[in-house]
Amino acid sequence: MNNSIDSAPIVILAGGSASRFNGRDKGEILIGGKRMIDIILERINHHTNHLIISGYHDYGLKALIVSDEIHGPKGPVGGIYSTWKYFKNTSDLNLKGFFTLAIDVPNPPKNFLKKIYSNSTSNISVVGLQKHPAHGWWRMEDLDPVFNNISFDDSISLNKLAILVEAKLVRWSKNEYFFNINKQSELDGYIETI
């Protein structure tokens, strides 16, 4: 795997329990007749990138599934940690990093990959003062010292991970890009706007 933006892996963070959706898989939820995961991938034009699902199944996309490590951190950071560990174990020394997007955010910016990518820093998304660290670019060399030396006895948030890797903030103009659908009422409200 080379270092170019067009081939850097995209990790869809899909490991949550969706308890507020009565256990329904958010990626399979239909919006305008399309699954949420398909909408996300169409928007970011992922076609040349290696696709990874941090979750339980590949949605029929022939994507690599990377499940959370049992002894790793919980939550979305667990998906980032497990992906980092997978690549460390595959000995792909040329891999610069990987993108992350959340499974329940169906409207990422179309230029997300191009704008969030950097050779020199890890980056997370922000609109105004609101950070959206699930939508980021994580460099392996930034994650290495954190994940090699951190204790997972306490939970770690994505915002804390971003601070630890000294991620830069990439600013976006619209809150709608990162509208998060966690429950049925939010899905209903989102459908009304499209």
Secondary structure as GFF3:
##gff-version 3
##sequence-region A 1 194
A	DSSP	beta_strand	10	13	.	.	.	ID=ss1
A	DSSP	three_ten_helix	19	21	.	.	.	ID=ss2
A	DSSP	three_ten_helix	26	28	.	.	.	ID=ss3
A	DSSP	beta_strand	30	31	.	.	.	ID=ss4
A	DSSP	beta_strand	34	35	.	.	.	ID=ss5
A	DSSP	alpha_helix	36	44	.	.	.	ID=ss6
A	DSSP	beta_strand	51	54	.	.	.	ID=ss7
A	DSSP	beta_strand	64	65	.	.	.	ID=ss8
A	DSSP	alpha_helix	76	89	.	.	.	ID=ss9
A	DSSP	beta_strand	97	102	.	.	.	ID=ss10
A	DSSP	alpha_helix	112	116	.	.	.	ID=ss11
A	DSSP	beta_strand	123	127	.	.	.	ID=ss12
A	DSSP	beta_strand	130	139	.	.	.	ID=ss13
A	DSSP	alpha_helix	140	149	.	.	.	ID=ss14
A	DSSP	alpha_helix	158	164	.	.	.	ID=ss15
A	DSSP	beta_strand	168	171	.	.	.	ID=ss16
A	DSSP	three_ten_helix	175	178	.	.	.	ID=ss17
A	DSSP	alpha_helix	184	193	.	.	.	ID=ss18
###
